[in-house]
Amino acid sequence: MIQLDNVSFGYNRRKQVFENLNMQLSPGHIYGLLGKNGAGKSSLLRLIAGLLFPSDGQIVINRYKPRKRQPAFLQDVFFIPEEVYLPAVSIDRYLAIMAPFYPQFDEALFRRYIEEFEIPDSNRLTEISHGQKKKAQIAFALAANTKVLLMDEPTNGLDIPSKSQFRRIVSAALNPDRLILISTHQVRDLDHLIDSIIILNEYQVLMQHSLEAVTERLYFGTRPTLDGSELYSEPALRGYKTISENLAGEESRVDLEQLFNAVTTHPLRIRDLFQKEPTYHPRS
């Protein structure tokens, strides 16, 4: 559904963001896009949405090239930027203006999201809080039922209950024909939501795998002491949180923050591990 072939992009000759970036994303998945500040997460989303143009290479979304901004492309892609700006109109007026641009828009679904997010529908959109504006935009985006939904830092400004609501509503909105790509530096906000992870660093994709593939290759655990076999470790309350090669084929839960730190600290070591065939040595 989303195909990037040898994509290069920079804001000027001295600041190259991507060089020969290749990526393929499929429907039926919620992808988490992680990276340090300045790694190009927002730029990548804007390239996919057709708001920025690659200097080289090609991007294709559902047979369309985003840079052409064709109506058939625009009605099936929704992009939520980090900073949300809404007009000084009521929710009803906003729907009357914006909903016709999205043929699959479901007003009943939107009203349900608004109620669940506890957004007052009597005020103008400019009179509600920043968090409520964010939730209103998320509700509209999900109700638009586009095949591609791009979110840049959607949980910024949301309180803890709203983040839980966000994860629940977004996960329920996924279907086999829909692709959701979420960029964030609030790594823990994606826990129990995404099923695939993309990590950007130094002009390239360091990791793009399903969480199932990650737990097949890596084991996340806690140890009282270190023995040198760990791929990554960090101090914890009762010893060390560690990532090690999953030689015994054990199940564990991915710690997204720990995984991000491991991949950006030891990129070559992690990459080589995922390139070789897995070898299991079950414990006796």
LINZI-V667177 format. One record per pair of residues at least 4 apart in sequence whose C-alpha atoms are under 8 Angstrom apart, sorted by the first residue. I is the first residue (numbers start at 1). GAP is how many residues later the second one is. D is the distance in Angstrom with one decimal. If there is no record, write none. Layout:
BEGIN
i = {I/I}
gap = {GAP/GAP}
d = {D/D}
END
This chain:
BEGIN
i = {1/1/1/1/1/1/1/1/1/2/2/2/2/2/2/2/2/2/3/3/3/3/3/3/3/4/4/4/4/4/4/4/4/5/5/5/5/5/5/5/6/6/6/6/6/6/6/7/7/7/7/7/7/7/7/7/7/7/8/8/8/8/8/8/8/8/8/8/9/9/9/9/9/9/9/9/10/10/10/10/10/10/10/11/11/11/12/16/17/17/17/18/18/18/19/19/20/21/21/21/25/26/27/27/27/27/27/27/28/28/28/28/28/28/29/29/29/29/29/29/29/29/30/30/30/30/30/30/30/30/30/30/31/31/31/31/31/31/31/31/31/32/32/32/32/32/32/32/32/32/32/33/33/33/33/33/33/33/33/33/34/34/34/34/34/34/34/34/34/34/35/35/35/35/35/35/35/35/35/36/36/36/37/39/39/39/39/40/40/40/41/41/41/42/42/42/43/43/44/45/45/45/45/45/46/46/46/47/47/47/47/47/47/48/48/48/49/49/49/49/49/50/50/50/50/50/51/52/53/54/58/59/59/60/60/60/61/61/61/62/64/64/64/65/66/66/69/69/70/71/72/73/74/75/75/75/75/76/76/76/76/76/77/77/77/77/77/78/78/78/78/78/78/79/79/79/79/79/80/80/80/80/80/80/80/80/81/81/81/81/82/82/82/82/82/84/84/84/86/86/86/87/87/87/88/88/88/88/89/89/89/89/89/90/90/90/90/90/90/91/91/91/91/91/91/92/92/93/94/94/95/96/98/99/99/99/100/102/102/102/103/104/104/104/105/105/105/106/106/106/106/107/107/108/109/109/110/110/110/110/110/111/112/113/113/113/114/114/114/114/114/114/115/116/117/117/117/117/119/119/119/120/123/123/124/125/126/128/128/129/130/130/131/131/131/131/131/132/133/134/134/134/134/134/135/136/137/138/138/139/140/141/141/141/142/142/142/142/146/147/147/147/148/148/148/148/149/149/149/149/150/150/150/151/151/151/151/152/152/152/153/153/153/153/153/154/154/154/155/155/155/155/155/158/158/159/160/161/162/163/163/164/165/166/167/167/167/167/167/168/168/169/170/170/171/174/174/174/186/187/187/187/188/188/190/191/195/195/195/196/196/196/196/197/197/197/197/197/198/198/198/198/198/199/199/199/199/199/199/200/200/200/200/201/201/201/206/206/206/206/207/207/209/209/210/211/211/212/213/214/214/215/215/215/215/215/215/215/216/216/216/216/217/217/217/217/217/217/218/218/218/218/219/219/219/219/219/219/219/220/220/220/220/220/220/220/220/221/221/221/221/222/222/222/222/222/222/223/223/223/223/223/224/224/224/225/225/226/226/229/230/230/230/230/231/231/231/231/231/231/231/232/232/232/232/233/233/233/233/234/234/234/235/235/235/236/236/243/243/243/246/246/247/247/247/247/247/248/248/248/248/249/249/249/254/255/256/257/258/259/260/261/262/262/262/263/263/266/267/268/269/270/271/272}
gap = {23/24/25/26/59/60/61/62/178/21/22/23/24/46/57/58/59/60/19/20/21/22/56/57/58/17/18/19/20/53/54/55/56/15/16/17/18/52/53/54/13/14/15/16/50/51/52/11/12/13/14/15/47/48/49/50/51/52/8/9/10/11/12/13/46/47/48/49/7/8/9/10/44/45/46/47/4/5/6/7/8/44/45/4/5/6/4/187/22/23/186/22/185/186/184/185/37/182/183/184/154/153/120/149/150/151/152/153/146/147/148/149/150/151/145/147/149/150/151/165/166/167/141/144/149/150/151/152/163/164/165/166/148/149/150/151/163/164/165/166/167/149/150/151/152/158/162/163/164/165/166/8/148/149/150/151/164/165/166/167/7/149/150/151/153/163/164/165/166/226/4/5/6/149/150/164/165/166/225/149/164/165/148/161/162/163/164/4/160/163/4/142/159/4/110/141/4/9/4/4/34/105/106/107/4/5/6/4/5/6/7/19/20/11/13/18/17/28/29/30/101/15/16/17/18/19/16/15/14/4/7/6/7/4/5/6/4/5/12/11/4/6/9/4/4/7/4/5/4/4/4/4/4/26/27/28/71/26/69/70/71/72/69/70/71/72/73/63/66/68/70/71/72/62/70/71/72/73/4/57/58/61/70/71/72/74/70/71/72/73/69/70/71/72/74/49/50/53/39/40/47/7/38/39/36/37/38/39/4/5/35/36/37/4/31/32/33/34/35/4/30/31/32/33/34/4/29/4/4/5/4/4/4/4/6/45/5/42/43/44/41/40/41/42/38/39/40/4/37/38/39/4/36/4/4/34/4/29/30/32/33/4/4/4/26/56/4/5/6/21/22/25/4/49/15/18/45/48/13/16/17/8/4/5/4/8/7/4/5/4/4/27/4/25/26/27/28/4/4/4/20/21/23/24/4/4/4/4/16/4/4/4/5/8/4/7/28/31/32/30/31/32/30/31/32/33/29/30/31/32/30/31/32/29/30/31/32/30/31/32/29/30/31/32/33/28/29/30/8/11/29/31/34/4/5/4/4/4/4/4/26/4/4/4/4/22/23/25/26/4/25/4/4/23/22/4/5/6/4/4/69/70/68/69/4/65/15/16/17/12/13/14/15/10/11/12/13/14/7/8/9/10/11/6/7/8/9/61/64/4/5/6/7/4/5/63/57/58/61/65/56/64/4/5/4/4/43/4/4/4/40/4/5/31/36/37/38/39/30/33/34/35/28/29/30/56/57/61/25/26/27/28/24/25/26/27/31/32/33/21/22/23/24/32/33/34/35/20/21/22/31/14/16/17/18/19/20/15/16/17/18/19/14/15/16/14/15/4/14/15/12/13/14/15/11/12/13/14/31/38/39/10/11/12/30/7/8/9/10/6/7/8/4/5/6/4/5/15/16/19/4/34/31/32/33/34/35/32/33/34/35/31/32/33/5/4/4/4/4/4/4/4/4/5/8/4/7/4/4/4/4/4/4/4}
d = {7.5/6.1/5.3/6.4/7.8/5.5/5.1/8.0/8.0/7.8/5.7/5.1/6.7/8.0/7.5/6.0/4.7/6.8/7.7/5.9/4.7/6.7/5.7/5.2/6.5/6.8/5.1/5.0/6.4/7.6/6.0/4.6/6.7/7.3/6.5/4.9/6.9/5.6/5.3/6.5/7.2/3.8/4.9/5.4/7.2/4.7/6.8/6.9/6.3/4.8/4.7/6.6/6.2/7.5/5.5/4.1/5.9/7.4/7.9/7.5/4.8/4.3/5.2/6.4/5.7/5.6/5.0/6.3/6.1/5.6/5.1/6.7/7.5/4.9/5.1/7.0/8.0/5.6/4.1/5.0/6.8/7.9/7.2/6.0/6.8/7.6/6.9/7.5/7.3/6.0/5.5/7.6/4.5/6.4/5.9/7.0/7.2/7.8/6.2/7.3/7.9/6.7/7.9/6.0/5.3/5.0/4.4/7.9/6.6/5.6/4.0/5.7/5.4/5.7/7.3/7.7/7.3/5.5/6.5/7.6/6.4/7.1/8.0/7.5/6.3/4.7/5.9/7.5/7.3/4.9/5.7/6.4/7.9/6.2/4.8/6.1/5.6/6.4/4.8/5.5/7.0/6.1/5.1/6.1/7.6/7.1/5.9/7.9/6.3/4.8/6.0/6.9/6.9/5.7/4.5/6.6/6.2/4.9/6.0/7.5/7.2/6.1/6.0/6.4/7.5/7.5/6.1/4.8/6.3/7.6/5.5/7.6/6.7/8.0/7.0/5.6/4.9/6.1/8.0/7.4/7.7/7.0/8.0/6.1/5.5/6.6/7.0/6.0/7.4/7.7/6.5/6.3/7.4/6.2/6.5/7.4/6.1/7.4/6.3/6.2/7.9/6.7/8.0/7.5/6.0/5.0/5.5/5.9/4.7/5.8/7.0/7.5/8.0/7.1/7.6/6.3/6.0/7.1/7.8/6.7/8.0/7.9/4.2/4.6/7.4/6.3/7.2/7.4/6.0/7.4/7.8/6.0/6.9/5.4/4.8/6.8/6.3/6.8/7.9/7.9/8.0/7.8/6.3/7.5/7.7/7.2/6.5/6.3/6.3/6.1/6.8/6.5/7.5/6.2/5.1/7.1/7.0/7.2/7.8/4.4/5.5/6.4/5.5/6.3/4.8/5.9/7.7/6.3/7.9/6.5/6.4/5.0/6.1/7.9/6.1/4.7/6.0/7.9/7.4/7.3/7.5/7.7/6.2/4.8/6.0/7.4/6.4/5.1/7.5/7.9/7.7/4.9/5.2/6.5/7.7/7.1/6.5/7.6/6.2/6.4/7.5/7.9/6.5/6.4/5.6/5.7/5.1/7.8/6.0/6.3/4.9/5.9/7.5/6.1/7.1/6.8/6.0/4.4/5.9/6.2/5.9/7.6/7.8/7.0/6.8/6.3/7.9/6.3/6.0/7.9/5.1/7.2/7.8/7.7/6.2/7.4/7.8/5.9/7.9/7.6/7.8/5.9/5.6/7.2/5.5/4.1/5.9/6.3/5.3/6.4/7.4/6.2/6.9/6.3/6.3/5.8/6.2/5.8/6.0/7.7/5.2/6.2/6.2/6.0/5.5/7.9/6.0/5.5/7.9/7.9/6.7/6.5/6.4/7.8/8.0/6.7/7.1/7.2/6.2/7.8/7.2/8.0/6.3/7.0/7.1/6.8/7.9/6.1/6.5/6.2/6.3/6.4/6.3/7.8/4.8/5.1/7.7/6.0/6.2/6.2/7.1/8.0/7.5/7.8/6.0/6.2/6.1/6.2/7.7/6.2/6.1/7.2/7.9/7.4/7.7/7.9/7.6/6.9/7.3/6.3/4.5/6.1/6.0/5.0/6.0/7.9/7.8/6.3/4.8/6.3/6.1/5.0/6.1/7.9/6.3/4.8/6.1/6.1/4.8/6.4/7.2/5.6/4.6/7.2/7.8/7.6/7.9/7.4/6.4/7.8/8.0/7.7/7.2/5.6/6.0/6.2/6.5/6.3/6.0/6.3/6.9/6.3/6.0/6.0/6.0/7.9/7.4/7.7/5.8/6.3/7.9/6.3/6.7/7.8/6.0/6.1/7.5/7.6/7.6/7.5/6.3/5.8/6.9/6.8/6.1/7.3/5.8/5.5/7.7/7.3/5.7/3.9/5.3/7.3/5.6/5.7/6.1/6.8/7.0/7.6/5.5/4.4/6.9/5.9/5.5/5.1/6.6/7.2/8.0/5.8/4.6/5.7/7.4/6.4/6.4/7.1/7.1/7.7/6.5/7.3/7.6/7.4/6.2/6.7/6.4/6.3/7.1/6.2/6.5/5.8/7.6/6.1/8.0/7.6/6.8/6.4/7.2/6.7/6.7/6.7/7.9/7.8/6.0/5.2/7.8/7.6/7.0/6.7/6.4/5.7/4.8/4.7/5.6/5.3/6.0/4.9/7.0/7.2/5.9/7.5/5.9/4.8/6.8/5.7/6.5/6.4/7.1/5.9/5.4/6.6/7.3/8.0/7.9/6.9/5.5/4.5/5.8/7.8/5.6/5.3/6.6/7.1/6.3/4.1/6.2/6.0/6.7/7.4/7.4/6.8/6.4/5.9/4.6/7.5/7.5/5.6/5.0/7.0/7.5/8.0/8.0/5.7/5.1/6.9/5.6/6.2/5.6/4.3/6.3/5.5/5.4/6.6/6.1/4.5/6.2/4.8/5.8/8.0/7.8/7.9/6.5/7.4/7.9/6.3/4.6/5.5/7.4/5.1/4.9/4.4/6.1/5.7/7.5/6.7/7.4/6.0/6.1/6.3/6.1/6.1/6.2/5.9/5.9/7.5/7.9/4.9/6.2/6.3/6.0/6.1/6.3/6.5/6.3/6.5}
END
